[in-house]
Amino acid sequence: MGKNYPEISIIIPTHNRSRSLLQTLESIGHLEYPRDKFEVIVVDDGSADSTSDVLAKFSRRTPFSLKYRSIKNKGVSSARNSGIRMARGEALVFTDDDCLLPADWLKNLTAYLNSDDVGIVGGPEEIPQAGPFLSRCVGYIVNSFVGAAGLFKGEGLRLGRFYPKGCNMALPRKVLRKVGLFDEKLMRAEEVELAYRVRKAGYGIKYAPLAPVFHWRSISLVNFLSKTFQTGYFRAILALKHRGFLQVPHLIPAACFLTFLILTVGLLFLSWHPLYFVLPGAAYMLTILGSGIHAALWLKDARALVVIPFLLPLHHLSHALGFLVGVFRYVFGIRR
């Protein structure tokens, strides 16, 4: 992109998170980046809380250029696309309304865009130690190897390609012109689908380890499992729609679920030897318990010894069911 400080548009979709949105905006005010070189675009996806009032008050004292648009609730992809159409920057940066951004985040994330070969950049998602306990547990699961096969980490052990998360990613405008906008039919995995199209267009995907965001999730157990189900569902749809999208980790939860289902039927009705069920079951339980120990050490909270072994199987099951439902609906032509 040729300049030390390219013009940046930071796009933030929001929905009913006025309090955390304000904290996100305040952290942007401390970014170590020239104020005349970036703008912030907030797209309100049909909020029913005090989002508009918060933005109106913040805009009167903001140290940077702030744009705001309210749209009908259509989902995060629609909100991001609306922000893209408003943007004037040569690079587009995306984060969420519940993220806190370190001072050097923007310059470290966009530094990789200086190469014409790079089509998209993503940074790590860190777990705030002071966040709610359930939020920290969910953050651990979705970023762990046992929970997500390391797919959202650009370094270390993983079983597939790295694709950035929508809460921490950047790409040049010229790349979007070539590959198109976010798919507004997708309620989940929309950023992965976009990154897939970027890679298929011949661009590289870079990981920026020095550009983390601190993600303060406000989430309930039901909401977590619902989102996991949707992730599995849309991964199945995308795997059937885009040849080459499917990765081995996408299949593992559904394959394990079907395996245990077959083994259970064999044990109960076909007189199979119990070891056929016990051995893989024991291996899985040891993996889950080991994750609980690792999480307790990582999160520095002994409660994770119990909570993580409880949440992980539910996480795997929700993803598996979502994936299988997605395959079923796609194969039989059932559309929403």
N, C-alpha and C positions, 0 to 999 in steps of 0.2 A: 504493500500500500504506500510505500515510499516516504512517509513522513514519520518523524519521531512521535508526534502526537496527532494521530488521525482524528477526524471528527466522529464522535461516537453518539449513537442514540441508545440509551438504556430503556428497555421496554419492560414494564411491570404490569401483568394482568392482576386484577384483584376482585375478590368477591367476599363481602361481609367480614373483612378483617381490618377494620379501620385502625384498631389499636396497634397491631403488629405492622401495618403498612406505615404508620407514622414513624415507628422505630427504624424501619428499613430506609425511609427517606432521610431521617436524621443521620444514619450511618453513611449515606451517600454524600452528605454535606461535608464529611471529613476525608473524602477521597483525595489522594495525592495526584491530581490530574488538573490541567488548566481549565478553569471554569468556562472559558469561552470555547472550549473544544468538546464539550459534551452537553447533551440535553437529556432530560428524563421524561418519559411518556408513561403515564398511568392510564390504563384502560379499565374502567369499572364495568365488570360483567354483571350488571343488574343487581347491585348490592341493595339491601334493604336496611342497612345500618347507617351509621353516621359518616360513611366514607366521604360523601360530597362536602360535608361541613369540615371535616379534618383537612381535606385537600384545599379548601378555600382559605382556611386559616393559615395553613403551612405556606401556601403560595405567596402570602403577604410578607413573609420573612425568609423565603428560600434564598440561599446563596447561589443557586444555579437555575438554569432555564428549566421550567416545569410546564408540561402540557398535560391536559386532562380531558378525557372523553368518556361519556357514559353510553353504554350500548345495552340492547336487550340481551338477557341471559341466554347465551348460546354455547358457552363452554370456553375453555382456555385457548383452544386453537383459534377460534373466532376473535377473541380478545387480542391475542398476539398479532394476528393478521391486521386487525384494525390499527394497532400501534405501528406496525411496519409501514402502512400507508401514510401515516402521519409523520414518519421519521424523515429527517434530512441528513443524517449521518452517513458516512461512507462505510462504516462498520456498525452492525446491529448487535447489541448485547442484551441478553435475557436473564432476568432473575425473578424470584418470587416475592410475594408480599409478606412473607414471614422469615426473610433472610436478613442477617446482619453482615455487612461487608467491611472487611479490613481496609485500612487506608491505601494499601498498595495493590488491592484487588484488581482494579480496572487496568492499570498499566501492565501488570503481570499477565493478565488474561489476554489482552489485545496485542502484546508484544509478538506473539506467534503469527499474527496476521500480516506481518511484513513480508512474508514469503508468498509468492503468487501460487505456489503449489498447495497451500493450506486452504481448505474450504470451510473448516469448522474447528473450534477450539472449546474444550471443556475443562473445568477445574474440579477439585474435590468438594465434597459436601461433608462438612464437619458436624459433629454432635456437640452442642453446647452443654457443658457439664452442669450448668445451673438451670437447665430446662426441666420441664415436667418429666417425671420418671417414665411414664408410658411413652412419651415422645422420644426419649433417649433410647428406650428399648426398640422402638420401631426403627429409629435411625440406625441402630446397630444392625438390625436384621436386614434391612434393605441395602446395606453397604457391606455386609459380611459375605464370606465365601459360601457358607452353608445356606444363607438366606437368598443370595442372588448370584452365586458362582463368580463373584468378583467382576461382573460385567460393567459396573459403573466406576471401576477404578482403572486408571490408565497405567498403573504399575503394580507389581506384585503378582501373586497367583490368581489366574482367572481362566475360565474355560471357553472364552469366546472373544469376539472383538469388542473393543471399548467404544461406546457411544456416549456422548455427553448428556447430562441431565438438563432439563429446561430451566432449572433454578440457577444454572451457572454455565452459560455457553455464549459464544460469540461467533459471528461469521460476517464476511464482507457482503455488502449489498449486491455486488456483481454476481456472487454465487447464487443468491436468492433469485435474481433475475433469470438465471439459467435453469435452476431446478424447480422453481415455484415456491409457493407459500406453504404454511402448515395445512394439513388435511383436516378440514373442519368437521368431517364425519367421525373423526377419532376423538373419544373422550379420554383415552389413556394411550401412552406410548407414541404420542404424536411427535415428540422431539426425536425419538429413535428413528421413526419412519423418515423424518426429514433428513437426519444425518445419514441414513442409508442411501437416500437419493443423492446426497452430496458425494458420498463415496463412489456410487455407481457412475457419477458424472466425471470421475477421474481425479477428484481432489483428495488430499490427505486429511486425516483427522488427528489433531494434536491434543495431548494432555498437558495441562498447565499446573504442575504440582504446587507452585507457589501462589496460586490464586484461589484459595478456598473461600467458600461462604459458610456461615454458621446458620444452620437451618433450624428455626424454632417451630417445630410442628405443633399445631394445636389439633389433636386427633383423639378420637375415641376408638375403642376396640371394634365396634361395628363399622365405623368409617374406614378403619385400617383394612379390615377383611373385605369390605366392599370394593375398595380401591385395588386390592390384590386380585380379587375376582375379575375386575374389569381389565387389569393388566394382562392376565392370562387369556381372557376373551379376545382382546384386540391383538395380542401377539399371534394367536391362532389365525385370525382374519388376515393379518398382514403376511403371515407365512404362506397362506394359500393364495394371496393376491400377488405378492412379489417373490418371484423365484430368486433364491439366494438370501432372503431375509432371515430364514429360520436358522437358529443356532442350537447346538446340543443342549445347553441349559434350559432352553424354552420347553424342551420335551421331558426333562427329568421328573418334575413333579407329577405330570400326568402319567408317565410310564410307571413310576413308583406306585401311584394310586391304583392303576389297573393291575399291576403285579400283585399287590396285597389283596385286591379284590378277588383275583383268580385264586390265590393261595387260600384265602378264607373259604371260598366255595369248595375248593378241593379238600380242605380239612374237614368241613362240616358235612359235605354230601358225597364225596368221592373216596373217602377213607385214605387220603394222602397221609404220609408220615408227618407228624407234628414238626419235625426238624425243618421241613420245607418252609414252614411259617416262622418258627422260632429263630432260626439263624439270621435271616435278613432283618427280622424285627428287632433282634438284639443289637445287630450292627447299627441300625437306624437309631435306636434309643441311646446307644453309646455316643454316637455322633451328636445327638441333640443335647445330652448331658454334658459332653465336652464343650459344646458351644455355650452352655450356661456358665461353666467355669470361666471360659475365656471372656464372656461378656461381663461377668462380675469383676474380673480384674481390669478389663478395659474401661468399664463405666465407673469403677471404684464404688460399687454398690452391691452388697451381698444379696439384695432382693432379686437380682438378676439370676441367681442360681435356681430360683423357682419360676420366675416369670418367663425367661427366655425358653426353657424347655416346654412351657405351656403354649407360648405364642408361635414358635417355629412350626410345629405340626399343623396348626390352624392356618398359618401363612402358606405352607406347602399345599394343604388341602384346598384352600380357596383358589390358589393359582391353578391347580390341577382341574378343578371343576370348571373354572372360567375357560380354560383352554379347551376342554372337551366340549363344553356348550358351544364355544365359537366354531369348532370343527363341525359339529352337528348342524348348526344353523347355516353355515356356509355350504356344506355339501348338499343339504336338502333345500337350499334356496330360500331360507327363511330370513327375511330382512326386517330390521327394526321399523 
